[in-house]
């Protein structure tokens, strides 16, 4: 007790924007895949396609 410091653990930041289109994610309308929230399934597919294209460019 004496001499102990209570260090607060940093809280994980809440994701508020879609990684694909950077729109605000609303609580009622969200799409969760692979540990991330997206605004729609369309944005999730676009993000996957974009990341695959970047990976293929890096390998060449």
N, CA, C and O atoms as a Maestro MAE file, in Angstrom:
{
 s_m_m2io_version
 :::
 2.0.0
}

f_m_ct {
 s_m_title
 :::
 protein
 m_atom[240] {
  # First column is atom index #
  i_m_mmod_type
  r_m_x_coord
  r_m_y_coord
  r_m_z_coord
  i_m_residue_number
  s_m_chain_name
  s_m_pdb_residue_name
  s_m_pdb_atom_name
  i_m_atomic_number
  :::
  1 25 0.819 -1.185 0.000 1 A "UNK " " N  " 7
  2 3 0.000 0.000 0.000 1 A "UNK " " CA " 6
  3 2 0.867 1.255 0.000 1 A "UNK " " C  " 6
  4 15 0.733 2.110 -0.876 1 A "UNK " " O  " 8
  5 25 1.742 1.359 0.970 2 A "UNK " " N  " 7
  6 3 2.599 2.534 1.014 2 A "UNK " " CA " 6
  7 2 3.701 2.376 -0.026 2 A "UNK " " C  " 6
  8 15 4.407 1.368 -0.041 2 A "UNK " " O  " 8
  9 25 3.844 3.351 -0.875 3 A "UNK " " N  " 7
  10 3 4.884 3.304 -1.883 3 A "UNK " " CA " 6
  11 2 4.454 2.640 -3.184 3 A "UNK " " C  " 6
  12 15 5.208 2.669 -4.156 3 A "UNK " " O  " 8
  13 25 3.282 2.049 -3.232 4 A "UNK " " N  " 7
  14 3 2.799 1.432 -4.462 4 A "UNK " " CA " 6
  15 2 2.110 2.483 -5.329 4 A "UNK " " C  " 6
  16 15 1.389 3.349 -4.834 4 A "UNK " " O  " 8
  17 25 2.349 2.384 -6.600 5 A "UNK " " N  " 7
  18 3 1.684 3.315 -7.509 5 A "UNK " " CA " 6
  19 2 0.638 2.541 -8.296 5 A "UNK " " C  " 6
  20 15 0.897 1.441 -8.784 5 A "UNK " " O  " 8
  21 25 -0.495 3.105 -8.408 6 A "UNK " " N  " 7
  22 3 -1.584 2.494 -9.190 6 A "UNK " " CA " 6
  23 2 -1.552 3.090 -10.585 6 A "UNK " " C  " 6
  24 15 -2.114 4.156 -10.838 6 A "UNK " " O  " 8
  25 25 -0.882 2.381 -11.487 7 A "UNK " " N  " 7
  26 3 -0.822 2.855 -12.857 7 A "UNK " " CA " 6
  27 2 -2.026 2.320 -13.613 7 A "UNK " " C  " 6
  28 15 -2.309 1.122 -13.606 7 A "UNK " " O  " 8
  29 25 -2.709 3.215 -14.248 8 A "UNK " " N  " 7
  30 3 -3.885 2.827 -15.017 8 A "UNK " " CA " 6
  31 2 -3.435 2.191 -16.325 8 A "UNK " " C  " 6
  32 15 -2.544 2.703 -17.003 8 A "UNK " " O  " 8
  33 25 -4.048 1.093 -16.664 9 A "UNK " " N  " 7
  34 3 -3.740 0.433 -17.932 9 A "UNK " " CA " 6
  35 2 -4.344 1.252 -19.064 9 A "UNK " " C  " 6
  36 15 -5.460 1.757 -18.937 9 A "UNK " " O  " 8
  37 25 -3.628 1.385 -20.156 10 A "UNK " " N  " 7
  38 3 -4.209 2.140 -21.279 10 A "UNK " " CA " 6
  39 2 -5.383 1.362 -21.875 10 A "UNK " " C  " 6
  40 15 -5.287 0.163 -22.138 10 A "UNK " " O  " 8
  41 25 -6.467 2.061 -22.075 11 A "UNK " " N  " 7
  42 3 -7.655 1.431 -22.653 11 A "UNK " " CA " 6
  43 2 -7.471 1.262 -24.147 11 A "UNK " " C  " 6
  44 15 -6.840 2.086 -24.809 11 A "UNK " " O  " 8
  45 25 -8.030 0.188 -24.666 12 A "UNK " " N  " 7
  46 3 -7.993 -0.027 -26.112 12 A "UNK " " CA " 6
  47 2 -8.898 1.011 -26.767 12 A "UNK " " C  " 6
  48 15 -10.022 1.242 -26.322 12 A "UNK " " O  " 8
  49 25 -8.398 1.623 -27.814 13 A "UNK " " N  " 7
  50 3 -9.187 2.647 -28.486 13 A "UNK " " CA " 6
  51 2 -10.357 2.015 -29.224 13 A "UNK " " C  " 6
  52 15 -10.223 0.962 -29.848 13 A "UNK " " O  " 8
  53 25 -11.473 2.660 -29.144 14 A "UNK " " N  " 7
  54 3 -12.682 2.183 -29.814 14 A "UNK " " CA " 6
  55 2 -12.630 2.623 -31.280 14 A "UNK " " C  " 6
  56 15 -12.416 3.796 -31.586 14 A "UNK " " O  " 8
  57 25 -12.827 1.669 -32.161 15 A "UNK " " N  " 7
  58 3 -12.794 1.975 -33.593 15 A "UNK " " CA " 6
  59 2 -14.054 2.740 -33.966 15 A "UNK " " C  " 6
  60 15 -15.165 2.279 -33.705 15 A "UNK " " O  " 8
  61 25 -13.885 3.903 -34.575 16 A "UNK " " N  " 7
  62 3 -15.042 4.735 -34.905 16 A "UNK " " CA " 6
  63 2 -15.243 4.915 -36.397 16 A "UNK " " C  " 6
  64 15 -16.335 5.278 -36.834 16 A "UNK " " O  " 8
  65 25 -14.196 4.663 -37.195 17 A "UNK " " N  " 7
  66 3 -14.309 4.858 -38.641 17 A "UNK " " CA " 6
  67 2 -14.029 3.570 -39.391 17 A "UNK " " C  " 6
  68 15 -13.250 2.729 -38.940 17 A "UNK " " O  " 8
  69 25 -14.662 3.427 -40.523 18 A "UNK " " N  " 7
  70 3 -14.463 2.270 -41.395 18 A "UNK " " CA " 6
  71 2 -13.063 2.345 -41.995 18 A "UNK " " C  " 6
  72 15 -12.678 3.396 -42.508 18 A "UNK " " O  " 8
  73 25 -12.282 1.248 -41.946 19 A "UNK " " N  " 7
  74 3 -10.934 1.284 -42.521 19 A "UNK " " CA " 6
  75 2 -10.926 1.409 -44.044 19 A "UNK " " C  " 6
  76 15 -9.929 1.857 -44.611 19 A "UNK " " O  " 8
  77 25 -12.001 1.028 -44.714 20 A "UNK " " N  " 7
  78 3 -12.046 1.080 -46.174 20 A "UNK " " CA " 6
  79 2 -12.420 2.466 -46.688 20 A "UNK " " C  " 6
  80 15 -11.755 2.995 -47.579 20 A "UNK " " O  " 8
  81 25 -13.478 3.059 -46.136 21 A "UNK " " N  " 7
  82 3 -13.969 4.329 -46.685 21 A "UNK " " CA " 6
  83 2 -13.879 5.496 -45.700 21 A "UNK " " C  " 6
  84 15 -14.180 6.634 -46.060 21 A "UNK " " O  " 8
  85 25 -13.467 5.219 -44.462 22 A "UNK " " N  " 7
  86 3 -13.290 6.234 -43.421 22 A "UNK " " CA " 6
  87 2 -14.597 6.916 -43.010 22 A "UNK " " C  " 6
  88 15 -14.582 8.040 -42.510 22 A "UNK " " O  " 8
  89 25 -15.715 6.241 -43.219 23 A "UNK " " N  " 7
  90 3 -17.004 6.776 -42.753 23 A "UNK " " CA " 6
  91 2 -17.180 6.438 -41.278 23 A "UNK " " C  " 6
  92 15 -16.568 5.501 -40.767 23 A "UNK " " O  " 8
  93 25 -18.011 7.201 -40.611 24 A "UNK " " N  " 7
  94 3 -18.347 6.945 -39.230 24 A "UNK " " CA " 6
  95 2 -19.149 5.646 -39.129 24 A "UNK " " C  " 6
  96 15 -20.099 5.443 -39.885 24 A "UNK " " O  " 8
  97 25 -18.770 4.773 -38.203 25 A "UNK " " N  " 7
  98 3 -19.491 3.508 -38.027 25 A "UNK " " CA " 6
  99 2 -20.563 3.710 -36.972 25 A "UNK " " C  " 6
  100 15 -20.264 4.074 -35.835 25 A "UNK " " O  " 8
  101 25 -21.792 3.476 -37.343 26 A "UNK " " N  " 7
  102 3 -22.908 3.605 -36.417 26 A "UNK " " CA " 6
  103 2 -23.138 2.271 -35.721 26 A "UNK " " C  " 6
  104 15 -22.900 1.210 -36.298 26 A "UNK " " O  " 8
  105 25 -23.597 2.333 -34.492 27 A "UNK " " N  " 7
  106 3 -23.743 1.126 -33.685 27 A "UNK " " CA " 6
  107 2 -24.768 0.157 -34.285 27 A "UNK " " C  " 6
  108 15 -24.571 -1.057 -34.244 27 A "UNK " " O  " 8
  109 25 -25.839 0.680 -34.831 28 A "UNK " " N  " 7
  110 3 -26.881 -0.185 -35.370 28 A "UNK " " CA " 6
  111 2 -26.491 -0.800 -36.710 28 A "UNK " " C  " 6
  112 15 -26.964 -1.880 -37.066 28 A "UNK " " O  " 8
  113 25 -25.633 -0.113 -37.444 29 A "UNK " " N  " 7
  114 3 -25.275 -0.587 -38.774 29 A "UNK " " CA " 6
  115 2 -23.763 -0.763 -38.851 29 A "UNK " " C  " 6
  116 15 -23.037 0.158 -39.225 29 A "UNK " " O  " 8
  117 25 -23.298 -1.960 -38.493 30 A "UNK " " N  " 7
  118 3 -21.876 -2.240 -38.576 30 A "UNK " " CA " 6
  119 2 -21.655 -3.688 -38.970 30 A "UNK " " C  " 6
  120 15 -22.498 -4.553 -38.733 30 A "UNK " " O  " 8
  121 25 -20.511 -3.931 -39.571 31 A "UNK " " N  " 7
  122 3 -20.172 -5.241 -40.115 31 A "UNK " " CA " 6
  123 2 -18.820 -5.634 -39.531 31 A "UNK " " C  " 6
  124 15 -17.824 -4.954 -39.777 31 A "UNK " " O  " 8
  125 25 -18.770 -6.728 -38.756 32 A "UNK " " N  " 7
  126 3 -17.562 -7.131 -38.037 32 A "UNK " " CA " 6
  127 2 -16.919 -8.333 -38.711 32 A "UNK " " C  " 6
  128 15 -17.540 -9.389 -38.835 32 A "UNK " " O  " 8
  129 25 -15.670 -8.170 -39.148 33 A "UNK " " N  " 7
  130 3 -14.909 -9.264 -39.748 33 A "UNK " " CA " 6
  131 2 -13.437 -9.108 -39.391 33 A "UNK " " C  " 6
  132 15 -12.896 -8.003 -39.432 33 A "UNK " " O  " 8
  133 25 -12.801 -10.197 -39.046 34 A "UNK " " N  " 7
  134 3 -11.359 -10.262 -38.792 34 A "UNK " " CA " 6
  135 2 -10.889 -9.239 -37.756 34 A "UNK " " C  " 6
  136 15 -9.827 -8.637 -37.910 34 A "UNK " " O  " 8
  137 25 -11.675 -9.047 -36.714 35 A "UNK " " N  " 7
  138 3 -11.263 -8.156 -35.637 35 A "UNK " " CA " 6
  139 2 -11.446 -6.682 -35.899 35 A "UNK " " C  " 6
  140 15 -10.979 -5.858 -35.113 35 A "UNK " " O  " 8
  141 25 -12.111 -6.323 -36.983 36 A "UNK " " N  " 7
  142 3 -12.343 -4.914 -37.316 36 A "UNK " " CA " 6
  143 2 -13.803 -4.703 -37.677 36 A "UNK " " C  " 6
  144 15 -14.487 -5.625 -38.121 36 A "UNK " " O  " 8
  145 25 -14.269 -3.482 -37.480 37 A "UNK " " N  " 7
  146 3 -15.617 -3.107 -37.859 37 A "UNK " " CA " 6
  147 2 -15.584 -2.344 -39.175 37 A "UNK " " C  " 6
  148 15 -14.728 -1.486 -39.388 37 A "UNK " " O  " 8
  149 25 -16.521 -2.664 -40.050 38 A "UNK " " N  " 7
  150 3 -16.687 -1.978 -41.333 38 A "UNK " " CA " 6
  151 2 -18.111 -1.450 -41.385 38 A "UNK " " C  " 6
  152 15 -18.979 -1.937 -40.661 38 A "UNK " " O  " 8
  153 25 -18.365 -0.455 -42.236 39 A "UNK " " N  " 7
  154 3 -19.719 0.105 -42.291 39 A "UNK " " CA " 6
  155 2 -20.665 -0.827 -43.055 39 A "UNK " " C  " 6
  156 15 -21.846 -0.905 -42.716 39 A "UNK " " O  " 8
  157 25 -20.175 -1.529 -44.072 40 A "UNK " " N  " 7
  158 3 -21.017 -2.463 -44.831 40 A "UNK " " CA " 6
  159 2 -20.177 -3.636 -45.327 40 A "UNK " " C  " 6
  160 15 -18.949 -3.614 -45.246 40 A "UNK " " O  " 8
  161 25 -20.849 -4.645 -45.834 41 A "UNK " " N  " 7
  162 3 -20.164 -5.793 -46.416 41 A "UNK " " CA " 6
  163 2 -19.399 -5.375 -47.668 41 A "UNK " " C  " 6
  164 15 -18.334 -5.917 -47.963 41 A "UNK " " O  " 8
  165 25 -19.946 -4.413 -48.398 42 A "UNK " " N  " 7
  166 3 -19.294 -3.910 -49.602 42 A "UNK " " CA " 6
  167 2 -17.933 -3.297 -49.266 42 A "UNK " " C  " 6
  168 15 -16.958 -3.521 -49.983 42 A "UNK " " O  " 8
  169 25 -17.866 -2.534 -48.191 43 A "UNK " " N  " 7
  170 3 -16.605 -1.929 -47.771 43 A "UNK " " CA " 6
  171 2 -15.617 -2.996 -47.311 43 A "UNK " " C  " 6
  172 15 -14.417 -2.868 -47.557 43 A "UNK " " O  " 8
  173 25 -16.094 -4.031 -46.658 44 A "UNK " " N  " 7
  174 3 -15.228 -5.120 -46.228 44 A "UNK " " CA " 6
  175 2 -14.600 -5.804 -47.432 44 A "UNK " " C  " 6
  176 15 -13.397 -6.066 -47.446 44 A "UNK " " O  " 8
  177 25 -15.412 -6.094 -48.442 45 A "UNK " " N  " 7
  178 3 -14.897 -6.732 -49.656 45 A "UNK " " CA " 6
  179 2 -13.912 -5.814 -50.393 45 A "UNK " " C  " 6
  180 15 -12.913 -6.284 -50.937 45 A "UNK " " O  " 8
  181 25 -14.193 -4.518 -50.411 46 A "UNK " " N  " 7
  182 3 -13.295 -3.560 -51.062 46 A "UNK " " CA " 6
  183 2 -11.960 -3.502 -50.331 46 A "UNK " " C  " 6
  184 15 -10.909 -3.414 -50.967 46 A "UNK " " O  " 8
  185 25 -11.990 -3.550 -49.014 47 A "UNK " " N  " 7
  186 3 -10.765 -3.520 -48.220 47 A "UNK " " CA " 6
  187 2 -9.937 -4.780 -48.470 47 A "UNK " " C  " 6
  188 15 -8.714 -4.702 -48.587 47 A "UNK " " O  " 8
  189 25 -10.591 -5.935 -48.552 48 A "UNK " " N  " 7
  190 3 -9.904 -7.198 -48.820 48 A "UNK " " CA " 6
  191 2 -9.273 -7.162 -50.213 48 A "UNK " " C  " 6
  192 15 -8.120 -7.558 -50.382 48 A "UNK " " O  " 8
  193 25 -10.014 -6.695 -51.198 49 A "UNK " " N  " 7
  194 3 -9.502 -6.623 -52.568 49 A "UNK " " CA " 6
  195 2 -8.306 -5.672 -52.650 49 A "UNK " " C  " 6
  196 15 -7.324 -5.955 -53.336 49 A "UNK " " O  " 8
  197 25 -8.398 -4.545 -51.946 50 A "UNK " " N  " 7
  198 3 -7.320 -3.567 -51.951 50 A "UNK " " CA " 6
  199 2 -6.059 -4.136 -51.298 50 A "UNK " " C  " 6
  200 15 -4.951 -3.933 -51.795 50 A "UNK " " O  " 8
  201 25 -6.231 -4.842 -50.190 51 A "UNK " " N  " 7
  202 3 -5.066 -5.399 -49.506 51 A "UNK " " CA " 6
  203 2 -4.423 -6.528 -50.318 51 A "UNK " " C  " 6
  204 15 -3.202 -6.688 -50.294 51 A "UNK " " O  " 8
  205 25 -5.234 -7.310 -51.034 52 A "UNK " " N  " 7
  206 3 -4.677 -8.359 -51.898 52 A "UNK " " CA " 6
  207 2 -3.899 -7.757 -53.051 52 A "UNK " " C  " 6
  208 15 -2.854 -8.283 -53.436 52 A "UNK " " O  " 8
  209 25 -4.397 -6.654 -53.609 53 A "UNK " " N  " 7
  210 3 -3.706 -5.981 -54.703 53 A "UNK " " CA " 6
  211 2 -2.366 -5.416 -54.232 53 A "UNK " " C  " 6
  212 15 -1.373 -5.495 -54.956 53 A "UNK " " O  " 8
  213 25 -2.332 -4.853 -53.039 54 A "UNK " " N  " 7
  214 3 -1.086 -4.315 -52.481 54 A "UNK " " CA " 6
  215 2 -0.081 -5.431 -52.229 54 A "UNK " " C  " 6
  216 15 1.111 -5.254 -52.478 54 A "UNK " " O  " 8
  217 25 -0.551 -6.590 -51.732 55 A "UNK " " N  " 7
  218 3 0.327 -7.714 -51.474 55 A "UNK " " CA " 6
  219 2 0.942 -8.255 -52.752 55 A "UNK " " C  " 6
  220 15 2.119 -8.616 -52.775 55 A "UNK " " O  " 8
  221 25 0.149 -8.313 -53.817 56 A "UNK " " N  " 7
  222 3 0.659 -8.839 -55.082 56 A "UNK " " CA " 6
  223 2 1.668 -7.872 -55.704 56 A "UNK " " C  " 6
  224 15 2.599 -8.319 -56.375 56 A "UNK " " O  " 8
  225 25 1.512 -6.564 -55.501 57 A "UNK " " N  " 7
  226 3 2.453 -5.589 -56.020 57 A "UNK " " CA " 6
  227 2 3.783 -5.662 -55.272 57 A "UNK " " C  " 6
  228 15 4.848 -5.486 -55.864 57 A "UNK " " O  " 8
  229 25 3.713 -5.922 -53.974 58 A "UNK " " N  " 7
  230 3 4.923 -6.007 -53.169 58 A "UNK " " CA " 6
  231 2 5.759 -7.231 -53.540 58 A "UNK " " C  " 6
  232 15 6.988 -7.181 -53.487 58 A "UNK " " O  " 8
  233 25 5.109 -8.316 -53.909 59 A "UNK " " N  " 7
  234 3 5.803 -9.561 -54.247 59 A "UNK " " CA " 6
  235 2 6.512 -9.470 -55.594 59 A "UNK " " C  " 6
  236 15 7.495 -10.176 -55.821 59 A "UNK " " O  " 8
  237 25 6.035 -8.625 -56.476 60 A "UNK " " N  " 7
  238 3 6.630 -8.528 -57.806 60 A "UNK " " CA " 6
  239 2 7.908 -7.754 -57.808 60 A "UNK " " C  " 6
  240 15 8.527 -7.587 -58.860 60 A "UNK " " O  " 8
  :::
 }
 m_bond[239] {
  # First column is bond index #
  i_m_from
  i_m_to
  i_m_order
  :::
  1 1 2 1
  2 2 3 1
  3 3 4 2
  4 3 5 1
  5 5 6 1
  6 6 7 1
  7 7 8 2
  8 7 9 1
  9 9 10 1
  10 10 11 1
  11 11 12 2
  12 11 13 1
  13 13 14 1
  14 14 15 1
  15 15 16 2
  16 15 17 1
  17 17 18 1
  18 18 19 1
  19 19 20 2
  20 19 21 1
  21 21 22 1
  22 22 23 1
  23 23 24 2
  24 23 25 1
  25 25 26 1
  26 26 27 1
  27 27 28 2
  28 27 29 1
  29 29 30 1
  30 30 31 1
  31 31 32 2
  32 31 33 1
  33 33 34 1
  34 34 35 1
  35 35 36 2
  36 35 37 1
  37 37 38 1
  38 38 39 1
  39 39 40 2
  40 39 41 1
  41 41 42 1
  42 42 43 1
  43 43 44 2
  44 43 45 1
  45 45 46 1
  46 46 47 1
  47 47 48 2
  48 47 49 1
  49 49 50 1
  50 50 51 1
  51 51 52 2
  52 51 53 1
  53 53 54 1
  54 54 55 1
  55 55 56 2
  56 55 57 1
  57 57 58 1
  58 58 59 1
  59 59 60 2
  60 59 61 1
  61 61 62 1
  62 62 63 1
  63 63 64 2
  64 63 65 1
  65 65 66 1
  66 66 67 1
  67 67 68 2
  68 67 69 1
  69 69 70 1
  70 70 71 1
  71 71 72 2
  72 71 73 1
  73 73 74 1
  74 74 75 1
  75 75 76 2
  76 75 77 1
  77 77 78 1
  78 78 79 1
  79 79 80 2
  80 79 81 1
  81 81 82 1
  82 82 83 1
  83 83 84 2
  84 83 85 1
  85 85 86 1
  86 86 87 1
  87 87 88 2
  88 87 89 1
  89 89 90 1
  90 90 91 1
  91 91 92 2
  92 91 93 1
  93 93 94 1
  94 94 95 1
  95 95 96 2
  96 95 97 1
  97 97 98 1
  98 98 99 1
  99 99 100 2
  100 99 101 1
  101 101 102 1
  102 102 103 1
  103 103 104 2
  104 103 105 1
  105 105 106 1
  106 106 107 1
  107 107 108 2
  108 107 109 1
  109 109 110 1
  110 110 111 1
  111 111 112 2
  112 111 113 1
  113 113 114 1
  114 114 115 1
  115 115 116 2
  116 115 117 1
  117 117 118 1
  118 118 119 1
  119 119 120 2
  120 119 121 1
  121 121 122 1
  122 122 123 1
  123 123 124 2
  124 123 125 1
  125 125 126 1
  126 126 127 1
  127 127 128 2
  128 127 129 1
  129 129 130 1
  130 130 131 1
  131 131 132 2
  132 131 133 1
  133 133 134 1
  134 134 135 1
  135 135 136 2
  136 135 137 1
  137 137 138 1
  138 138 139 1
  139 139 140 2
  140 139 141 1
  141 141 142 1
  142 142 143 1
  143 143 144 2
  144 143 145 1
  145 145 146 1
  146 146 147 1
  147 147 148 2
  148 147 149 1
  149 149 150 1
  150 150 151 1
  151 151 152 2
  152 151 153 1
  153 153 154 1
  154 154 155 1
  155 155 156 2
  156 155 157 1
  157 157 158 1
  158 158 159 1
  159 159 160 2
  160 159 161 1
  161 161 162 1
  162 162 163 1
  163 163 164 2
  164 163 165 1
  165 165 166 1
  166 166 167 1
  167 167 168 2
  168 167 169 1
  169 169 170 1
  170 170 171 1
  171 171 172 2
  172 171 173 1
  173 173 174 1
  174 174 175 1
  175 175 176 2
  176 175 177 1
  177 177 178 1
  178 178 179 1
  179 179 180 2
  180 179 181 1
  181 181 182 1
  182 182 183 1
  183 183 184 2
  184 183 185 1
  185 185 186 1
  186 186 187 1
  187 187 188 2
  188 187 189 1
  189 189 190 1
  190 190 191 1
  191 191 192 2
  192 191 193 1
  193 193 194 1
  194 194 195 1
  195 195 196 2
  196 195 197 1
  197 197 198 1
  198 198 199 1
  199 199 200 2
  200 199 201 1
  201 201 202 1
  202 202 203 1
  203 203 204 2
  204 203 205 1
  205 205 206 1
  206 206 207 1
  207 207 208 2
  208 207 209 1
  209 209 210 1
  210 210 211 1
  211 211 212 2
  212 211 213 1
  213 213 214 1
  214 214 215 1
  215 215 216 2
  216 215 217 1
  217 217 218 1
  218 218 219 1
  219 219 220 2
  220 219 221 1
  221 221 222 1
  222 222 223 1
  223 223 224 2
  224 223 225 1
  225 225 226 1
  226 226 227 1
  227 227 228 2
  228 227 229 1
  229 229 230 1
  230 230 231 1
  231 231 232 2
  232 231 233 1
  233 233 234 1
  234 234 235 1
  235 235 236 2
  236 235 237 1
  237 237 238 1
  238 238 239 1
  239 239 240 2
  :::
 }
}
